[in-house]
Amino acid sequence: MAFERELSFSQRGFDEFHPLTAVSPIDGRYAQETKQLREYSSELGLMATRTEIEARYLIALCDEGVVTGRTLTPEERVRLEGMGPSLTLKDGERIKEIEASPGGTDHDVASVILWMKEKFAGTSLEDLSEMVHFGLTSEDIDNLALRLNIQRATENNYLPLAKRVAEDMFNKADQYKELPIMGRTHGQDALPVTFGHEFAVFGSRVAGEIDKMKKHKLTGKLNGAVGLHSAHTATKPDVDWLAFSQKFVESLGLEYNPASTQTNPYEDVIERIQIVQRINGVVHDMDQDMWRYISDDWLAQEVIKGAIGSSTMSQKVNPIRFENSEAHAELSSGNVTIFADRLPESRLQRDLSDSALRRYIIPNVYATAAISYTNALRGLRTVYPDTDAIGEALDSNWAVMSEWAQQRLRVAGVDGAYNILKDRVRGVKITSRDQWKVVIDSLPIKDVLKDEIMGQSPRTYIGKAVPITERIITEGRAKIAA
């Protein structure tokens, strides 16, 4: 039998970027879920934000009179303001060429500066070329670019998706607020709850963290190579550089931080991604509960025509969306821990380990969270309560009503109510109303009280579940909308 000659790496297509050849599943298998983050996480996206900051800094230098005798025309201002937001893939390729070419910069920020000077050549901005990046170190640009990209990824991608998760939970809470299910503590039947209340609690937890994230501020620094405005002050001593820097940083929507070395400390970034981590934890918790409800047949899954649950067990409909969501929530949160452990450390005034690490914040935290939440939402769309199975579970364990019976005996003044019930129900299977009635009839109380106790059942013993759920929904939705 003749075999084809083994094809080379190139012939097989691995030298071309494609979702099927991507090194990471983030840009491969899950490209659809994560592609919107490319604007903030990719090298091109970083180039664009660096350019935007350099151009806005040049505008500020002119506006504050640092560039003597130079006033920008409206046309020049528009052109500078648009340099970053309009940066194209072709522009990015040229910047990369400047960085990598023989005799090139071998420096990513310096390449942006040289590219801007190229764009100024032959235009009315040419006289400003030497003022691009005046007095700055690359970290002045990069600490701002990192935080702007994180903020924009948060506002434009992460928060809308997290809000969808919370809103979906609240919708289900409202839909199932009156549907009783058997509650479990320590893995054992405890007391009835409602399915809606369970969703409301999950939604409230997510909404609370969303509220914190919307109020959270990232910081920025603009103070030179070691944080002291040394070059600025020596060159232009009459300028109030502290006030200038604060005004510029705040114009970007960031909080000014004067307390930095060359590096702007990362506690603000860590706080931000730890909010993501906490939301991941809620989603992960929900995923596991949904998985358990499916395993117990309390949740049924829609059968999608043509889909295969198992390659060998044809009967199966696997809860793969919740399992996928669970895995990616763990990936996202695990990476938060890595960043929180490592980013606070910077040897003396600066080392570059943080520069390499922080490039992974958006892909490793935000993108994996996006995959998790997207799969959780897909999972929630394809499940619905099996009311028959839920009802059977409720009807098969009347021992859970012992709390109600015990409390009613206490109110009636019966001594040792707890022990009286414990002796009759602990470790005993009471699988029907009739069996429960035998227990109640054995109690040393009047018949009228026995009838009152028998008036409650596992299907009705849900306390204030409905008004509590409605309150949680109202307050949670208000936090999301604020």
Secondary structure, 3 states (H helix, E strand, C coil): CCCCCCCCCCCCCCCCCCCCCCCCCCCCCCHHHHHHHHHHHCHHHHHHHHHHHHHHHHHHHHHCCCCCCCCCCHHHHHHHHHHCCCCCHHHHHHHHHHHHCCCCCCCHHHHHHHHHHHHHCCCCCHHHHHHCCCCCCHHHHHHHHHHHHHHHHHHHHHHHHHHHHHHHHHHHHHHCCCCEEEEEECCEEEEEEEHHHHHHHHHHHHHHHHHHHHHCCCEECCCCCCCCCHHHHHHCCCCCHHHHHHHHHHHCCCEECCCCCCCCCCHHHHHHHHHHHHHHHHHHHHHHHHHHHHHCCCEEECCCCCCCCCCCCCCCCCCHHHHHHHHHHHHHHHHHHHHHHHCCCCCCCCCCHHHHHHCCHHHHHHHHHHHHHHHHHHHHHCEEECHHHHHHHHHCCHHHHHHHHHHHHHHCCCCCHHHHHHHHHCCCCCCCHHHHHHHHHCCCCCHHHHHHHHCCCCCCCCCCHHHHHHHHHHHHHHHHHC
